[in-house]
Amino acid sequence: MKTNTSQSIRQLIRPKAPPKRQSFPHHVPFGRWLGALRSWILNVHKGTDSSQYLEDKADSFVMRVCKRRRSNDIRKRGIQRAAVRRRQTKRRRQRQTGKGLVR
């Protein structure tokens, strides 16, 4: 027979998985996880005097992560596109000069 205190302690040590709720835009990697993490943090500190401050901090942190990931993705996409363009121009040039053809 386990007591309630040990169960609550176990929950504090290894909390249950946060609820799967889509609380962030789809383009964000780990968006679901970030949202759940934020709500979990706020739940732990609910009712304390620092809860409002924590809420603001959590929001700003999560949005910062999202923004950074998004800008990285956009930059990578641009780099890839440039590489593709370089390859295509190279091919076109080879075709024009006949270097790419085996005669």
N, CA, C and O atoms as a Tinker XYZ file with bonds, in Angstrom:
   412  protein
     1  N      0.849000   -1.202000    0.000000    73     2
     2  CA     0.000000    0.000000    0.000000    64     1     3
     3  C      0.882000    1.249000    0.000000    63     2     4     5
     4  O      1.584000    1.525000    0.972000    81     3
     5  N      0.836000    1.976000   -1.071000    73     3     6
     6  CA     1.661000    3.186000   -1.155000    64     5     7
     7  C      0.899000    4.367000   -0.577000    63     6     8     9
     8  O     -0.319000    4.473000   -0.719000    81     7
     9  N      1.623000    5.228000    0.063000    73     7    10
    10  CA     0.968000    6.402000    0.629000    64     9    11
    11  C      0.864000    7.482000   -0.431000    63    10    12    13
    12  O      1.533000    7.435000   -1.463000    81    11
    13  N      0.010000    8.454000   -0.154000    73    11    14
    14  CA    -0.178000    9.542000   -1.102000    64    13    15
    15  C      1.060000   10.420000   -1.204000    63    14    16    17
    16  O      1.375000   10.952000   -2.268000    81    15
    17  N      1.757000   10.562000   -0.083000    73    15    18
    18  CA     2.904000   11.483000   -0.095000    64    17    19
    19  C      3.969000   10.990000   -1.064000    63    18    20    21
    20  O      4.547000   11.778000   -1.811000    81    19
    21  N      4.228000    9.680000   -1.052000    73    19    22
    22  CA     5.268000    9.179000   -1.957000    64    21    23
    23  C      4.846000    9.386000   -3.402000    63    22    24    25
    24  O      5.672000    9.714000   -4.254000    81    23
    25  N      3.548000    9.193000   -3.683000    73    23    26
    26  CA     3.073000    9.413000   -5.047000    64    25    27
    27  C      3.271000   10.860000   -5.470000    63    26    28    29
    28  O      3.734000   11.137000   -6.576000    81    27
    29  N      2.914000   11.785000   -4.576000    73    27    30
    30  CA     3.054000   13.198000   -4.943000    64    29    31
    31  C      4.523000   13.551000   -5.135000    63    30    32    33
    32  O      4.880000   14.325000   -6.024000    81    31
    33  N      5.365000   12.973000   -4.289000    73    31    34
    34  CA     6.798000   13.246000   -4.439000    64    33    35
    35  C      7.283000   12.711000   -5.789000    63    34    36    37
    36  O      8.051000   13.363000   -6.496000    81    35
    37  N      6.808000   11.494000   -6.129000    73    35    38
    38  CA     7.216000   10.922000   -7.409000    64    37    39
    39  C      6.758000   11.813000   -8.551000    63    38    40    41
    40  O      7.482000   12.012000   -9.527000    81    39
    41  N      5.553000   12.346000   -8.422000    73    39    42
    42  CA     5.061000   13.242000   -9.472000    64    41    43
    43  C      5.918000   14.488000   -9.576000    63    42    44    45
    44  O      6.170000   14.995000  -10.669000    81    43
    45  N      6.365000   14.979000   -8.418000    73    43    46
    46  CA     7.213000   16.169000   -8.450000    64    45    47
    47  C      8.548000   15.838000   -9.121000    63    46    48    49
    48  O      9.079000   16.638000   -9.890000    81    47
    49  N      9.080000   14.662000   -8.825000    73    47    50
    50  CA    10.368000   14.296000   -9.407000    64    49    51
    51  C     10.220000   14.063000  -10.900000    63    50    52    53
    52  O     10.950000   14.641000  -11.705000    81    51
    53  N      9.259000   13.201000  -11.268000    73    51    54
    54  CA     9.091000   12.867000  -12.674000    64    53    55
    55  C      7.658000   13.200000  -13.066000    63    54    56    57
    56  O      6.780000   12.339000  -13.003000    81    55
    57  N      7.418000   14.430000  -13.466000    73    55    58
    58  CA     6.044000   14.864000  -13.734000    64    57    59
    59  C      5.440000   14.111000  -14.905000    63    58    60    61
    60  O      6.146000   13.626000  -15.790000    81    59
    61  N      4.132000   14.026000  -14.888000    73    59    62
    62  CA     3.433000   13.379000  -15.988000    64    61    63
    63  C      3.683000   14.160000  -17.274000    63    62    64    65
    64  O      3.991000   15.351000  -17.241000    81    63
    65  N      3.549000   13.476000  -18.398000    73    63    66
    66  CA     3.769000   14.145000  -19.681000    64    65    67
    67  C      2.756000   15.269000  -19.838000    63    66    68    69
    68  O      1.569000   15.081000  -19.571000    81    67
    69  N      3.217000   16.429000  -20.266000    73    67    70
    70  CA     2.288000   17.548000  -20.430000    64    69    71
    71  C      1.235000   17.238000  -21.483000    63    70    72    73
    72  O      1.489000   16.448000  -22.393000    81    71
    73  N      0.077000   17.835000  -21.379000    73    71    74
    74  CA    -1.013000   17.519000  -22.309000    64    73    75
    75  C     -0.665000   17.910000  -23.734000    63    74    76    77
    76  O     -0.001000   18.920000  -23.967000    81    75
    77  N     -1.120000   17.103000  -24.687000    73    75    78
    78  CA    -0.817000   17.391000  -26.092000    64    77    79
    79  C     -1.852000   18.377000  -26.602000    63    78    80    81
    80  O     -2.924000   17.986000  -27.064000    81    79
    81  N     -1.525000   19.640000  -26.517000    73    79    82
    82  CA    -2.468000   20.646000  -26.968000    64    81    83
    83  C     -1.734000   21.544000  -27.943000    63    82    84    85
    84  O     -0.654000   22.050000  -27.640000    81    83
    85  N     -2.323000   21.741000  -29.117000    73    83    86
    86  CA    -1.647000   22.551000  -30.132000    64    85    87
    87  C     -1.787000   24.013000  -29.739000    63    86    88    89
    88  O     -2.821000   24.639000  -29.975000    81    87
    89  N     -0.731000   24.549000  -29.136000    73    87    90
    90  CA    -0.837000   25.924000  -28.674000    64    89    91
    91  C      0.169000   26.825000  -29.375000    63    90    92    93
    92  O      0.327000   27.989000  -29.007000    81    91
    93  N      0.855000   26.288000  -30.391000    73    91    94
    94  CA     1.782000   27.119000  -31.129000    64    93    95
    95  C      1.602000   26.890000  -32.619000    63    94    96    97
    96  O      1.111000   25.839000  -33.030000    81    95
    97  N      1.989000   27.853000  -33.424000    73    95    98
    98  CA     1.792000   27.714000  -34.872000    64    97    99
    99  C      2.491000   26.478000  -35.428000    63    98   100   101
   100  O      3.474000   26.002000  -34.861000    81    99
   101  N      1.986000   25.974000  -36.522000    73    99   102
   102  CA     2.458000   24.707000  -37.050000    64   101   103
   103  C      3.878000   24.793000  -37.566000    63   102   104   105
   104  O      4.590000   23.789000  -37.562000    81   103
   105  N      4.311000   25.964000  -38.011000    73   103   106
   106  CA     5.633000   26.024000  -38.623000    64   105   107
   107  C      6.737000   25.891000  -37.587000    63   106   108   109
   108  O      7.904000   25.728000  -37.944000    81   107
   109  N      6.382000   25.958000  -36.301000    73   107   110
   110  CA     7.411000   25.921000  -35.267000    64   109   111
   111  C      7.773000   24.473000  -34.974000    63   110   112   113
   112  O      6.893000   23.689000  -34.618000    81   111
   113  N      9.049000   24.092000  -35.113000    73   111   114
   114  CA     9.435000   22.752000  -34.691000    64   113   115
   115  C      9.292000   22.664000  -33.173000    63   114   116   117
   116  O      9.570000   23.639000  -32.476000    81   115
   117  N      8.875000   21.546000  -32.664000    73   115   118
   118  CA     8.642000   21.378000  -31.229000    64   117   119
   119  C      7.582000   22.327000  -30.707000    63   118   120   121
   120  O      7.556000   22.617000  -29.511000    81   119
   121  N      6.698000   22.823000  -31.582000    73   119   122
   122  CA     5.724000   23.810000  -31.135000    64   121   123
   123  C      4.823000   23.287000  -30.052000    63   122   124   125
   124  O      4.574000   23.953000  -29.047000    81   123
   125  N      4.331000   22.070000  -30.272000    73   123   126
   126  CA     3.460000   21.440000  -29.292000    64   125   127
   127  C      4.167000   21.313000  -27.969000    63   126   128   129
   128  O      3.608000   21.623000  -26.917000    81   127
   129  N      5.423000   20.846000  -28.029000    73   127   130
   130  CA     6.185000   20.573000  -26.828000    64   129   131
   131  C      6.451000   21.861000  -26.058000    63   130   132   133
   132  O      6.364000   21.901000  -24.830000    81   131
   133  N      6.778000   22.919000  -26.810000    73   131   134
   134  CA     7.048000   24.209000  -26.158000    64   133   135
   135  C      5.801000   24.706000  -25.449000    63   134   136   137
   136  O      5.864000   25.169000  -24.310000    81   135
   137  N      4.657000   24.605000  -26.139000    73   135   138
   138  CA     3.425000   25.076000  -25.517000    64   137   139
   139  C      3.107000   24.307000  -24.260000    63   138   140   141
   140  O      2.699000   24.883000  -23.252000    81   139
   141  N      3.298000   22.981000  -24.322000    73   139   142
   142  CA     2.997000   22.153000  -23.165000    64   141   143
   143  C      3.953000   22.472000  -22.024000    63   142   144   145
   144  O      3.555000   22.531000  -20.861000    81   143
   145  N      5.206000   22.674000  -22.370000    73   143   146
   146  CA     6.203000   23.009000  -21.349000    64   145   147
   147  C      5.828000   24.310000  -20.654000    63   146   148   149
   148  O      5.905000   24.427000  -19.431000    81   147
   149  N      5.423000   25.280000  -21.458000    73   147   150
   150  CA     5.045000   26.567000  -20.883000    64   149   151
   151  C      3.876000   26.409000  -19.927000    63   150   152   153
   152  O      3.891000   26.945000  -18.818000    81   151
   153  N      2.855000   25.665000  -20.366000    73   151   154
   154  CA     1.685000   25.518000  -19.494000    64   153   155
   155  C      2.053000   24.728000  -18.244000    63   154   156   157
   156  O      1.500000   24.977000  -17.172000    81   155
   157  N      2.979000   23.779000  -18.368000    73   155   158
   158  CA     3.384000   23.007000  -17.200000    64   157   159
   159  C      4.095000   23.896000  -16.182000    63   158   160   161
   160  O      3.828000   23.829000  -14.983000    81   159
   161  N      5.019000   24.742000  -16.692000    73   159   162
   162  CA     5.730000   25.663000  -15.803000    64   161   163
   163  C      4.727000   26.544000  -15.069000    63   162   164   165
   164  O      4.821000   26.741000  -13.858000    81   163
   165  N      3.758000   27.073000  -15.829000    73   163   166
   166  CA     2.793000   27.975000  -15.205000    64   165   167
   167  C      1.922000   27.230000  -14.206000    63   166   168   169
   168  O      1.528000   27.797000  -13.187000    81   167
   169  N      1.613000   25.958000  -14.485000    73   167   170
   170  CA     0.803000   25.189000  -13.556000    64   169   171
   171  C      1.539000   24.950000  -12.257000    63   170   172   173
   172  O      0.948000   25.023000  -11.180000    81   171
   173  N      2.836000   24.662000  -12.353000    73   171   174
   174  CA     3.618000   24.404000  -11.152000    64   173   175
   175  C      3.611000   25.640000  -10.257000    63   174   176   177
   176  O      3.517000   25.525000   -9.035000    81   175
   177  N      3.710000   26.803000  -10.858000    73   175   178
   178  CA     3.828000   28.033000  -10.079000    64   177   179
   179  C      2.503000   28.765000   -9.948000    63   178   180   181
   180  O      2.475000   29.952000   -9.622000    81   179
   181  N      1.404000   28.062000  -10.201000    73   179   182
   182  CA     0.108000   28.742000  -10.144000    64   181   183
   183  C     -0.174000   29.195000   -8.715000    63   182   184   185
   184  O      0.080000   28.462000   -7.758000    81   183
   185  N     -0.695000   30.397000   -8.585000    73   183   186
   186  CA    -1.068000   30.877000   -7.265000    64   185   187
   187  C      0.056000   31.557000   -6.513000    63   186   188   189
   188  O     -0.203000   32.227000   -5.513000    81   187
   189  N      1.293000   31.411000   -6.953000    73   187   190
   190  CA     2.375000   32.121000   -6.282000    64   189   191
   191  C      2.414000   33.557000   -6.791000    63   190   192   193
   192  O      1.823000   33.886000   -7.820000    81   191
   193  N      3.111000   34.391000   -6.061000    73   191   194
   194  CA     3.093000   35.814000   -6.424000    64   193   195
   195  C      3.936000   36.075000   -7.664000    63   194   196   197
   196  O      3.835000   37.144000   -8.266000    81   195
   197  N      4.766000   35.113000   -8.053000    73   195   198
   198  CA     5.610000   35.341000   -9.228000    64   197   199
   199  C      4.976000   34.770000  -10.493000    63   198   200   201
   200  O      5.622000   34.727000  -11.540000    81   199
   201  N      3.708000   34.326000  -10.407000    73   199   202
   202  CA     3.131000   33.623000  -11.557000    64   201   203
   203  C      2.994000   34.537000  -12.771000    63   202   204   205
   204  O      3.247000   34.111000  -13.898000    81   203
   205  N      2.593000   35.802000  -12.548000    73   203   206
   206  CA     2.433000   36.717000  -13.681000    64   205   207
   207  C      3.779000   36.967000  -14.352000    63   206   208   209
   208  O      3.900000   36.931000  -15.577000    81   207
   209  N      4.779000   37.218000  -13.526000    73   207   210
   210  CA     6.130000   37.451000  -14.047000    64   209   211
   211  C      6.597000   36.243000  -14.840000    63   210   212   213
   212  O      7.152000   36.372000  -15.931000    81   211
   213  N      6.357000   35.047000  -14.262000    73   211   214
   214  CA     6.771000   33.824000  -14.935000    64   213   215
   215  C      6.070000   33.666000  -16.271000    63   214   216   217
   216  O      6.675000   33.238000  -17.254000    81   215
   217  N      4.786000   34.015000  -16.303000    73   215   218
   218  CA     4.031000   33.876000  -17.539000    64   217   219
   219  C      4.667000   34.733000  -18.641000    63   218   220   221
   220  O      4.869000   34.282000  -19.768000    81   219
   221  N      4.972000   35.977000  -18.277000    73   219   222
   222  CA     5.597000   36.859000  -19.271000    64   221   223
   223  C      6.931000   36.284000  -19.738000    63   222   224   225
   224  O      7.236000   36.271000  -20.931000    81   223
   225  N      7.726000   35.804000  -18.765000    73   223   226
   226  CA     9.036000   35.281000  -19.118000    64   225   227
   227  C      8.899000   34.063000  -20.041000    63   226   228   229
   228  O      9.616000   33.939000  -21.034000    81   227
   229  N      7.970000   33.172000  -19.696000    73   227   230
   230  CA     7.805000   31.957000  -20.492000    64   229   231
   231  C      7.392000   32.322000  -21.914000    63   230   232   233
   232  O      7.916000   31.774000  -22.884000    81   231
   233  N      6.446000   33.254000  -22.026000    73   231   234
   234  CA     5.995000   33.658000  -23.357000    64   233   235
   235  C      7.152000   34.212000  -24.178000    63   234   236   237
   236  O      7.343000   33.845000  -25.338000    81   235
   237  N      7.916000   35.098000  -23.558000    73   235   238
   238  CA     8.987000   35.737000  -24.325000    64   237   239
   239  C     10.031000   34.699000  -24.733000    63   238   240   241
   240  O     10.561000   34.741000  -25.843000    81   239
   241  N     10.321000   33.755000  -23.810000    73   239   242
   242  CA    11.325000   32.738000  -24.127000    64   241   243
   243  C     10.863000   31.881000  -25.300000    63   242   244   245
   244  O     11.615000   31.634000  -26.243000    81   243
   245  N      9.614000   31.434000  -25.224000    73   243   246
   246  CA     9.100000   30.541000  -26.259000    64   245   247
   247  C      9.066000   31.258000  -27.600000    63   246   248   249
   248  O      9.462000   30.696000  -28.621000    81   247
   249  N      8.591000   32.499000  -27.595000    73   247   250
   250  CA     8.528000   33.231000  -28.858000    64   249   251
   251  C      9.923000   33.462000  -29.423000    63   250   252   253
   252  O     10.121000   33.449000  -30.638000    81   251
   253  N     10.896000   33.676000  -28.524000    73   251   254
   254  CA    12.259000   33.889000  -28.999000    64   253   255
   255  C     12.775000   32.632000  -29.700000    63   254   256   257
   256  O     13.369000   32.702000  -30.776000    81   255
   257  N     12.535000   31.482000  -29.067000    73   255   258
   258  CA    12.977000   30.229000  -29.674000    64   257   259
   259  C     12.321000   30.043000  -31.035000    63   258   260   261
   260  O     12.979000   29.692000  -32.014000    81   259
   261  N     10.992000   30.287000  -31.081000    73   259   262
   262  CA    10.265000   30.113000  -32.337000    64   261   263
   263  C     10.864000   31.008000  -33.413000    63   262   264   265
   264  O     11.118000   30.573000  -34.536000    81   263
   265  N     11.083000   32.266000  -33.047000    73   263   266
   266  CA    11.560000   33.222000  -34.041000    64   265   267
   267  C     12.927000   32.797000  -34.568000    63   266   268   269
   268  O     13.204000   32.877000  -35.764000    81   267
   269  N     13.781000   32.340000  -33.635000    73   267   270
   270  CA    15.122000   31.956000  -34.055000    64   269   271
   271  C     15.055000   30.771000  -35.014000    63   270   272   273
   272  O     15.722000   30.762000  -36.049000    81   271
   273  N     14.242000   29.767000  -34.661000    73   271   274
   274  CA    14.134000   28.603000  -35.533000    64   273   275
   275  C     13.614000   29.018000  -36.903000    63   274   276   277
   276  O     14.097000   28.550000  -37.933000    81   275
   277  N     12.622000   29.904000  -36.898000    73   275   278
   278  CA    11.997000   30.295000  -38.157000    64   277   279
   279  C     12.996000   31.027000  -39.045000    63   278   280   281
   280  O     13.093000   30.763000  -40.243000    81   279
   281  N     13.745000   31.961000  -38.432000    73   279   282
   282  CA    14.702000   32.724000  -39.249000    64   281   283
   283  C     15.788000   31.800000  -39.781000    63   282   284   285
   284  O     16.254000   31.968000  -40.908000    81   283
   285  N     16.197000   30.809000  -38.958000    73   283   286
   286  CA    17.193000   29.853000  -39.434000    64   285   287
   287  C     16.663000   29.091000  -40.639000    63   286   288   289
   288  O     17.365000   28.904000  -41.632000    81   287
   289  N     15.412000   28.655000  -40.534000    73   287   290
   290  CA    14.823000   27.895000  -41.645000    64   289   291
   291  C     14.799000   28.740000  -42.908000    63   290   292   293
   292  O     15.161000   28.268000  -43.985000    81   291
   293  N     14.371000   29.989000  -42.774000    73   291   294
   294  CA    14.258000   30.860000  -43.943000    64   293   295
   295  C     15.636000   31.077000  -44.564000    63   294   296   297
   296  O     15.789000   31.061000  -45.786000    81   295
   297  N     16.643000   31.281000  -43.698000    73   295   298
   298  CA    17.988000   31.516000  -44.210000    64   297   299
   299  C     18.499000   30.282000  -44.951000    63   298   300   301
   300  O     19.079000   30.379000  -46.032000    81   299
   301  N     18.268000   29.124000  -44.340000    73   299   302
   302  CA    18.709000   27.889000  -44.997000    64   301   303
   303  C     18.057000   27.727000  -46.361000    63   302   304   305
   304  O     18.695000   27.337000  -47.339000    81   303
   305  N     16.754000   28.043000  -46.396000    73   303   306
   306  CA    16.048000   27.893000  -47.662000    64   305   307
   307  C     16.684000   28.790000  -48.720000    63   306   308   309
   308  O     16.868000   28.375000  -49.864000    81   307
   309  N     17.015000   30.011000  -48.337000    73   307   310
   310  CA    17.650000   30.937000  -49.282000    64   309   311
   311  C     18.971000   30.400000  -49.777000    63   310   312   313
   312  O     19.287000   30.492000  -50.963000    81   311
   313  N     19.752000   29.831000  -48.852000    73   311   314
   314  CA    21.053000   29.294000  -49.249000    64   313   315
   315  C     20.875000   28.150000  -50.233000    63   314   316   317
   316  O     21.583000   28.057000  -51.236000    81   315
   317  N     19.904000   27.268000  -49.925000    73   315   318
   318  CA    19.657000   26.143000  -50.835000    64   317   319
   319  C     19.257000   26.637000  -52.221000    63   318   320   321
   320  O     19.725000   26.133000  -53.242000    81   319
   321  N     18.378000   27.636000  -52.225000    73   319   322
   322  CA    17.902000   28.138000  -53.510000    64   321   323
   323  C     19.066000   28.701000  -54.322000    63   322   324   325
   324  O     19.153000   28.493000  -55.532000    81   323
   325  N     19.956000   29.415000  -53.639000    73   323   326
   326  CA    21.106000   29.989000  -54.336000    64   325   327
   327  C     21.974000   28.884000  -54.933000    63   326   328   329
   328  O     22.467000   29.011000  -56.054000    81   327
   329  N     22.157000   27.797000  -54.176000    73   327   330
   330  CA    22.980000   26.694000  -54.666000    64   329   331
   331  C     22.356000   26.086000  -55.922000    63   330   332   333
   332  O     23.042000   25.794000  -56.901000    81   331
   333  N     21.040000   25.906000  -55.865000    73   331   334
   334  CA    20.343000   25.345000  -57.029000    64   333   335
   335  C     20.543000   26.252000  -58.229000    63   334   336   337
   336  O     20.827000   25.782000  -59.331000    81   335
   337  N     20.393000   27.555000  -58.015000    73   335   338
   338  CA    20.548000   28.497000  -59.123000    64   337   339
   339  C     21.951000   28.396000  -59.697000    63   338   340   341
   340  O     22.119000   28.400000  -60.917000    81   339
   341  N     22.971000   28.306000  -58.831000    73   339   342
   342  CA    24.342000   28.190000  -59.322000    64   341   343
   343  C     24.506000   26.958000  -60.201000    63   342   344   345
   344  O     25.090000   27.023000  -61.282000    81   343
   345  N     23.976000   25.823000  -59.715000    73   343   346
   346  CA    24.110000   24.595000  -60.500000    64   345   347
   347  C     23.426000   24.731000  -61.854000    63   346   348   349
   348  O     23.956000   24.294000  -62.875000    81   347
   349  N     22.247000   25.339000  -61.850000    73   347   350
   350  CA    21.516000   25.451000  -63.116000    64   349   351
   351  C     22.270000   26.326000  -64.110000    63   350   352   353
   352  O     22.367000   25.981000  -65.288000    81   351
   353  N     22.804000   27.454000  -63.647000    73   351   354
   354  CA    23.530000   28.324000  -64.573000    64   353   355
   355  C     24.754000   27.598000  -65.118000    63   354   356   357
   356  O     25.109000   27.739000  -66.288000    81   355
   357  N     25.398000   26.812000  -64.240000    73   355   358
   358  CA    26.570000   26.066000  -64.693000    64   357   359
   359  C     26.180000   25.120000  -65.832000    63   358   360   361
   360  O     26.855000   25.040000  -66.858000    81   359
   361  N     25.063000   24.403000  -65.617000    73   359   362
   362  CA    24.597000   23.473000  -66.655000    64   361   363
   363  C     24.303000   24.198000  -67.961000    63   362   364   365
   364  O     24.670000   23.745000  -69.045000    81   363
   365  N     23.624000   25.349000  -67.824000    73   363   366
   366  CA    23.246000   26.085000  -69.019000    64   365   367
   367  C     24.503000   26.498000  -69.789000    63   366   368   369
   368  O     24.562000   26.381000  -71.013000    81   367
   369  N     25.493000   26.976000  -69.059000    73   367   370
   370  CA    26.720000   27.409000  -69.703000    64   369   371
   371  C     27.391000   26.251000  -70.419000    63   370   372   373
   372  O     27.872000   26.389000  -71.543000    81   371
   373  N     27.415000   25.092000  -69.740000    73   371   374
   374  CA    28.036000   23.925000  -70.364000    64   373   375
   375  C     27.308000   23.541000  -71.646000    63   374   376   377
   376  O     27.929000   23.181000  -72.646000    81   375
   377  N     25.983000   23.624000  -71.601000    73   375   378
   378  CA    25.210000   23.260000  -72.787000    64   377   379
   379  C     25.524000   24.209000  -73.938000    63   378   380   381
   380  O     25.647000   23.799000  -75.092000    81   379
   381  N     25.649000   25.494000  -73.590000    73   379   382
   382  CA    25.906000   26.469000  -74.662000    64   381   383
   383  C     27.261000   26.234000  -75.309000    63   382   384   385
   384  O     27.389000   26.310000  -76.531000    81   383
   385  N     28.278000   25.946000  -74.491000    73   383   386
   386  CA    29.617000   25.815000  -75.055000    64   385   387
   387  C     29.874000   24.425000  -75.596000    63   386   388   389
   388  O     30.861000   24.202000  -76.297000    81   387
   389  N     28.983000   23.477000  -75.273000    73   387   390
   390  CA    29.172000   22.132000  -75.776000    64   389   391
   391  C     30.145000   21.328000  -74.951000    63   390   392   393
   392  O     30.551000   20.239000  -75.358000    81   391
   393  N     30.537000   21.859000  -73.766000    73   391   394
   394  CA    31.479000   21.118000  -72.934000    64   393   395
   395  C     30.794000   19.904000  -72.318000    63   394   396   397
   396  O     31.415000   18.858000  -72.134000    81   395
   397  N     29.512000   20.052000  -72.001000    73   395   398
   398  CA    28.814000   18.971000  -71.319000    64   397   399
   399  C     28.449000   17.828000  -72.234000    63   398   400   401
   400  O     28.009000   16.779000  -71.764000    81   399
   401  N     28.622000   18.005000  -73.539000    73   399   402
   402  CA    28.213000   16.970000  -74.488000    64   401   403
   403  C     29.395000   16.062000  -74.813000    63   402   404   405
   404  O     30.532000   16.507000  -74.965000    81   403
   405  N     29.083000   14.786000  -74.912000    73   403   406
   406  CA    30.124000   13.849000  -75.337000    64   405   407
   407  C     29.969000   13.651000  -76.839000    63   406   408   409
   408  O     28.938000   13.174000  -77.314000    81   407
   409  N     31.003000   14.024000  -77.572000    73   407   410
   410  CA    30.877000   13.940000  -79.032000    64   409   411
   411  C     31.566000   12.719000  -79.585000    63   410   412
   412  O     31.555000   12.499000  -80.796000    81   411
